[in-house]
Amino acid sequence: MSASATDTVTVPTPLGGPTLPQERRILTSIPGPRSQELIARKAAAVAAGVGHTVPIQAVAAGGGVVLDADGNSLIDLGAGIAVTTLGNAHPKIVAAVQAQVAQFTHTCFMISPYESYVAVAEALNRITPGDHEKKSALFNSGAEAVENAVKIARKYTKKQAVVAFDHGYHGRTNLTMALTAKSMPYKSGFGPFASEVYRAPMSYPFRDGLSGADAAQRAISIIEKQVGADNLAAIVIEPIQGEGGFIVPADGFLPALVDWCRANNVVFIADEVQTGFARTGAMFASEHFGIVPDLITTAKGIAGGLPLAAVTGRAEMMDASHAGGLGGTYGGNPLACAAAVAAIDAYEHDGLIARANELGAILTERLSALRAADPRLGDVRGHGAMIAAEFVDPATGDPDAALTTALAKACIAHGVIVLTCGTYGNVIRFLPPLSISDGLLHEGLDVLATALNDL
């Protein structure tokens, strides 16, 4: 798995980013000496609860690579957990932020409004699913967006209960930890959690074998028996689950839930924090399933790496809150809004949805070939440039977290950044920036295949 000189160009990639050679280049062991110095400083200065996956000191990134302080160039198949979808330092975003920072960095939109916040809201109202009248509110993080969506649903319905789903992940605040299914590392020891949160079973075709209709009926039956529609303000669900393992529900599951919500005055909240903005080969993952959420939460890819999040939804729901009931000091910061306007323009006009599907086709073809040859790779799933490989014990089908962890570490040691996920810790997720070249993606998958064979 020696490094190669594939795609060694010194001009920006077509989708932007710093002028970095687009190559995997390993000059030292990982971590190298300079990166080791930073990791040592981190251990001394940063709270132990703040972990890291790749033991490097990042100094530059763009196209499909991350450069460390020791001169190593790693192939990026994580995109900052689906944040740098456009690639790092996209020219449109850099220009927009530079112009804004020279004007003002903050006024607080609740004190002195500015145009870019309104422009982001207008864009979100336009591009999110559905042709109904919509409004938006901006926040700082995905967790904040989800928490505010629940607030809005409760205010609108005058009900309190909320249902989330097995394998779901929604954030690290108290309420969103309650919504999140997985204990370690997100919830363990941090309770008690917010009340009136209930859980229903998710459609997980690889493990439950149910049709979408049957999985939906199972979930609805539990909701009706254990919560009751008269008490339920909202259900919160990721159309494709992220941290839970990139679980794609069976066809018909989500539409059945939407229909039930419509019939019972329950707000359907789609958490598209990880799936939004071209990532899945559609502007939003909800489009793959033919659903129109009442409220949709977004963050991650919205602003090219600057902290921004949003709730967008039906105008009558968004207007249910009293004046001053929504907001926050930094929500819709002008630098982040400038970046978001530029990012949304790129998503709409630079062919990124098509590019996500091209990358997804490469990932699916290569990983499916691996699966056919190696029974330890139990499932390949996803849409667009959001693809997962689930690893199992071939004799039992049980999750194999140890293999998954070892495989991810081997890839990183040989210059390919991959991320693990899944309730059982047995999934590797592929989230390449859409600015990556085909050659780099193939090389990254070559490293993965060799590592899997070596293990």
C-alpha positions in Angstrom: 0.0 0.0 0.0 2.8 2.4 -0.8 1.8 5.9 -1.8 1.4 6.8 -5.4 1.4 9.9 -7.5 -2.1 9.6 -8.9 -3.6 12.9 -10.1 -0.5 14.9 -9.1 -1.7 18.3 -10.3 -0.9 21.7 -8.8 -3.9 23.6 -10.0 -7.2 23.9 -8.2 -9.7 21.1 -8.9 -12.7 22.0 -11.0 -14.9 22.4 -8.0 -12.4 24.5 -6.1 -10.1 24.3 -3.1 -6.5 25.3 -2.4 -3.8 24.6 -4.9 -2.6 21.3 -3.4 -1.2 18.3 -5.3 -4.0 15.9 -5.5 -2.1 12.8 -4.4 -1.7 10.4 -1.5 1.8 11.0 -0.2 3.3 9.4 2.9 6.6 10.8 4.0 6.6 9.7 7.7 4.7 7.2 9.8 1.3 8.6 10.9 1.5 10.4 13.2 4.7 12.1 12.1 6.9 14.0 14.6 5.2 17.4 14.2 1.7 15.8 14.5 2.9 13.9 17.6 3.9 17.2 19.2 0.4 18.6 18.6 -1.3 15.4 19.9 0.8 15.7 23.1 -0.2 19.3 23.5 -3.8 18.4 23.0 -3.6 15.7 25.7 -2.3 18.3 28.1 -4.6 21.2 27.2 -7.9 19.8 25.8 -10.6 18.0 27.8 -10.2 14.2 27.5 -13.8 13.9 26.3 -12.9 15.6 23.1 -11.5 12.7 21.0 -10.0 12.5 17.5 -10.0 9.9 14.8 -6.9 10.8 12.7 -3.8 11.6 14.7 -2.4 14.3 12.5 -2.0 18.1 12.6 -3.9 19.3 9.7 -2.4 22.4 8.0 -4.2 22.6 4.6 -7.0 20.8 2.7 -8.7 21.0 -0.6 -9.9 18.9 -3.5 -9.8 15.4 -2.1 -6.8 15.6 0.3 -5.8 16.8 3.7 -2.2 17.9 4.3 -0.5 17.4 7.7 2.4 19.3 9.3 4.8 16.5 8.4 4.1 16.8 4.7 1.9 13.8 4.5 -1.1 14.1 2.1 -4.0 11.9 3.0 -7.0 11.1 0.8 -10.1 12.5 2.4 -13.1 10.2 2.5 -14.8 11.8 5.4 -15.2 15.5 4.5 -15.2 16.6 8.1 -18.3 14.3 8.7 -20.2 15.5 5.6 -19.4 19.2 6.3 -16.9 20.1 3.5 -19.1 18.6 0.8 -17.9 21.3 -1.7 -14.3 20.6 -0.7 -12.2 22.8 1.6 -11.7 26.4 0.9 -14.0 26.5 -2.1 -13.3 29.8 -4.0 -16.9 31.0 -3.9 -17.0 30.6 -0.1 -13.6 32.1 0.4 -14.5 35.2 -1.6 -17.9 35.6 0.1 -16.4 35.3 3.6 -13.5 37.6 2.9 -15.9 40.3 1.6 -18.1 39.9 4.7 -15.4 39.9 7.3 -14.2 43.2 5.9 -17.7 44.7 6.5 -18.7 43.4 9.9 -18.4 40.1 11.8 -21.5 40.3 14.0 -24.4 42.5 15.0 -26.8 39.7 16.3 -29.7 39.3 13.8 -32.2 39.8 16.7 -30.7 43.3 17.3 -29.7 44.6 13.8 -30.9 42.4 10.9 -28.8 42.0 7.8 -29.6 40.8 4.2 -27.6 37.6 4.1 -29.6 35.9 6.9 -32.8 36.7 4.9 -31.1 35.4 1.7 -30.3 32.1 3.3 -33.8 31.7 4.6 -35.2 32.5 1.1 -32.9 30.0 -0.5 -33.9 27.3 2.0 -37.5 28.0 1.6 -37.1 27.6 -2.2 -34.9 24.4 -2.4 -36.4 22.2 0.4 -39.0 19.7 -0.6 -42.6 20.9 -1.1 -44.2 23.8 -2.9 -46.1 25.0 0.2 -45.4 28.4 1.9 -42.3 28.0 4.1 -40.3 30.0 6.5 -36.9 29.4 8.1 -34.9 30.2 11.3 -31.1 30.0 11.6 -29.0 28.5 14.4 -25.5 27.3 15.1 -25.5 23.5 15.0 -27.5 20.5 14.0 -28.4 19.8 17.6 -29.7 23.3 18.0 -31.8 23.0 14.9 -33.3 19.7 16.0 -34.0 21.1 19.5 -35.7 24.1 18.0 -37.7 22.0 15.6 -39.1 20.1 18.6 -39.9 23.4 20.3 -41.8 24.6 17.2 -43.8 21.4 16.9 -44.8 21.5 20.5 -45.9 25.1 20.3 -47.9 24.4 17.1 -49.6 21.2 18.2 -49.9 22.1 21.9 -48.7 18.6 22.6 -45.6 17.4 24.3 -44.4 13.9 23.4 -41.8 13.3 20.8 -40.9 10.0 19.1 -37.4 9.2 17.8 -36.2 5.9 16.2 -33.7 3.1 17.0 -30.2 3.8 15.6 -31.0 7.6 15.3 -28.5 10.3 16.1 -29.7 13.9 16.7 -27.0 15.7 18.7 -25.3 16.2 22.1 -27.5 18.7 23.9 -29.7 17.3 26.7 -32.9 17.0 24.5 -31.0 15.7 21.5 -29.1 13.1 23.6 -32.6 11.9 24.7 -33.5 11.6 21.0 -30.3 9.8 20.2 -30.4 6.0 20.5 -26.8 5.1 21.1 -25.4 5.2 24.6 -21.6 5.2 24.0 -20.1 7.6 23.4 -23.0 10.0 23.2 -25.1 9.5 26.3 -23.4 7.4 28.9 -23.2 9.1 32.3 -24.7 12.4 31.1 -28.3 11.9 32.3 -31.0 12.4 33.4 -32.3 13.4 30.0 -35.3 15.4 28.8 -38.7 13.8 29.4 -41.5 12.9 27.0 -39.2 11.3 24.5 -40.1 7.9 23.2 -38.5 5.4 20.8 -39.9 3.4 17.9 -38.2 0.7 15.8 -36.5 1.8 12.6 -36.7 0.0 9.2 -33.3 -1.8 8.9 -33.7 -4.1 5.9 -30.3 -5.8 6.3 -31.2 -6.9 9.8 -35.0 -7.0 10.1 -36.0 -8.3 6.6 -39.3 -6.4 6.8 -41.0 -4.5 3.9 -41.4 -0.8 4.3 -45.1 -1.2 4.9 -44.6 -3.9 7.6 -41.9 -1.9 9.3 -44.0 1.2 9.4 -47.0 -0.7 10.8 -44.7 -2.1 13.5 -43.5 1.4 14.4 -47.0 3.0 14.3 -48.5 0.2 16.5 -45.9 0.9 19.2 -46.4 4.6 18.9 -50.1 4.3 19.3 -49.9 1.9 22.2 -47.1 3.5 24.2 -47.5 7.2 23.4 -50.9 7.9 21.8 -51.4 10.2 18.9 -53.3 12.7 21.1 -50.2 13.2 23.1 -47.6 13.3 20.3 -46.3 16.5 19.0 -43.7 15.2 16.5 -41.7 12.3 15.2 -38.1 13.0 14.4 -36.3 10.9 11.9 -33.3 10.9 9.6 -34.4 9.8 6.1 -31.1 8.0 5.9 -29.6 7.5 9.4 -26.1 8.8 9.8 -24.3 7.8 13.0 -26.5 4.8 13.3 -24.9 3.2 10.2 -26.2 4.9 7.1 -29.4 2.8 7.4 -31.6 3.3 4.3 -35.2 2.4 5.2 -37.2 0.0 3.0 -39.4 1.6 0.3 -42.7 2.7 1.7 -41.6 3.1 5.3 -41.2 6.9 5.4 -44.3 7.7 3.3 -46.5 5.5 5.6 -45.1 7.5 8.6 -45.9 10.8 6.9 -49.4 9.7 6.1 -50.0 8.7 9.7 -48.6 12.0 10.9 -50.9 14.0 8.6 -54.0 12.0 9.8 -53.1 12.6 13.5 -51.9 16.2 13.7 -48.4 15.1 14.4 -45.5 17.1 12.9 -43.1 15.1 10.7 -39.5 16.4 11.3 -36.9 15.2 8.8 -33.4 15.5 10.3 -31.3 16.2 7.2 -28.3 17.5 9.0 -26.0 14.8 7.5 -28.0 14.0 4.4 -28.7 17.5 3.1 -27.3 19.6 0.3 -26.5 17.2 -2.6 -24.8 14.6 -0.4 -27.1 11.8 -1.3 -27.4 12.6 -5.0 -30.5 14.7 -4.4 -30.6 18.1 -2.8 -32.2 16.4 0.2 -32.6 12.8 1.0 -36.3 13.1 1.5 -36.6 13.4 -2.3 -35.5 9.8 -2.7 -38.5 8.6 -0.8 -41.1 10.9 -2.2 -41.9 12.6 1.1 -42.4 16.2 2.0 -41.5 16.9 5.7 -43.4 19.4 7.8 -40.1 20.7 9.2 -36.6 19.9 8.0 -33.4 20.5 10.0 -30.1 21.2 8.2 -26.5 22.0 9.1 -23.1 20.4 8.2 -22.8 21.0 4.4 -24.9 24.2 4.5 -22.0 26.7 4.7 -18.8 25.0 3.6 -17.4 24.5 7.1 -18.7 27.5 8.9 -21.1 26.9 11.8 -24.7 27.3 10.6 -27.9 25.4 11.0 -31.5 25.9 10.1 -35.1 24.8 10.6 -37.3 25.2 7.5 -40.9 24.3 7.4 -44.5 25.1 6.9 -45.1 28.8 7.5 -48.0 28.2 9.8 -45.9 26.0 12.0 -42.8 28.2 11.9 -45.0 31.2 12.9 -46.5 29.4 15.9 -43.9 30.7 18.3 -44.2 34.1 19.9 -41.8 36.9 19.0 -38.4 36.2 20.8 -39.2 32.5 21.2 -36.6 31.5 18.6 -33.1 32.8 18.1 -29.7 32.9 19.8 -26.8 35.3 20.0 -24.8 33.8 17.2 -27.6 32.1 15.2 -27.2 33.1 11.5 -23.8 34.8 12.0 -23.1 37.0 9.0 -19.9 35.2 8.1 -21.7 31.9 8.1 -24.6 33.3 6.1 -22.3 34.7 3.5 -20.7 31.3 3.2 -24.1 29.6 3.0 -25.3 31.9 0.2 -22.2 31.0 -1.8 -22.5 27.3 -1.0 -26.1 27.0 -2.0 -25.3 28.8 -5.3 -22.7 26.1 -5.9 -25.0 23.2 -5.0 -27.6 24.6 -7.4 -25.4 25.6 -10.4 -22.1 23.7 -10.3 -23.4 20.1 -11.1 -22.9 18.8 -7.7 -25.9 16.6 -7.5 -24.7 14.8 -10.6 -21.2 14.6 -9.2 -22.5 13.0 -6.0 -24.2 10.3 -8.1 -21.0 9.7 -10.1 -19.0 9.2 -6.9 -21.8 7.0 -5.5 -21.7 4.8 -8.5 -17.9 4.3 -8.1 -18.3 3.5 -4.4 -21.2 1.1 -4.9 -19.5 -0.8 -7.7 -16.2 -1.2 -5.9 -17.6 -2.1 -2.6 -20.2 -4.5 -4.0 -17.3 -6.3 -5.8 -15.5 -6.5 -2.5 -18.7 -7.9 -0.9 -19.1 -10.5 -3.5 -15.5 -11.7 -2.8 -15.4 -11.4 1.0 -18.3 -12.5 3.2 -17.1 -10.3 6.0 -18.5 -7.4 4.1 -22.2 -8.0 4.8 -24.0 -5.1 3.3 -23.3 -2.1 1.0 -25.9 0.6 1.1 -26.6 4.3 0.6 -27.4 7.0 -2.0 -25.0 9.3 -3.8 -21.8 10.1 -2.0 -23.1 8.7 1.2 -22.3 5.0 1.1 -21.7 2.5 3.9 -20.1 -0.9 4.2 -21.3 -3.1 7.1 -18.9 -5.7 8.4 -20.0 -9.0 10.0 -18.9 -12.4 11.2 -19.5 -14.4 8.1 -20.6 -17.5 10.1 -23.3 -15.8 12.2 -24.0 -12.4 10.6 -23.2 -10.7 13.9 -21.6 -7.3 13.8 -17.8 -7.3 13.7 -16.7 -4.1 15.4 -13.2 -5.3 15.9 -12.6 -5.9 12.2 -14.1 -2.5 11.4 -11.9 -0.6 13.8 -8.8 -2.4 12.6 -9.6 -1.7 9.0 -10.2 2.0 9.6 -6.9 2.3 11.5 -5.0 0.5 8.7 -6.5 2.8 6.1 -5.5 5.9 8.1 -2.0 4.5 8.7 -1.7 4.3 4.9 -3.0 7.7 4.1 -6.7 7.3 3.7 -9.2 9.0 6.0 -12.2 6.9 6.7 -14.8 7.1 9.5 -16.6 4.4 11.3 -20.2 4.5 12.6 -23.2 2.3 13.4 -25.0 1.3 16.6 -22.8 -1.8 16.7 -19.6 0.0 15.6 -19.3 -2.2 12.5 -19.8 0.2 9.7 -17.4 2.2 7.6 -19.0 5.3 6.0 -17.8 7.0 2.9 -18.4 10.7 2.7 -15.9 12.0 0.1 -15.9 15.7 -0.8 -17.6 16.2 -4.1 -14.4 17.9 -5.3 -12.4 14.6 -5.1 -11.1 13.1 -8.4 -12.2 9.7 -9.6 -8.5 8.6 -9.4 -8.1 9.6 -5.8 -11.4 7.8 -4.9 -10.3 4.7 -6.7 -6.9 4.8 -4.9 -8.5 5.2 -1.6 -10.7 2.1 -2.2 -7.6 0.2 -3.4 -6.0 0.9 0.0 -9.2 -0.3 1.7 -9.3 -3.5 -0.3 -5.6 -4.3 0.4 -6.0 -3.6 4.1 -9.1 -5.8 4.3 -7.2 -8.6 2.5 -4.2 -8.1 4.9 -6.5 -8.4 7.9 
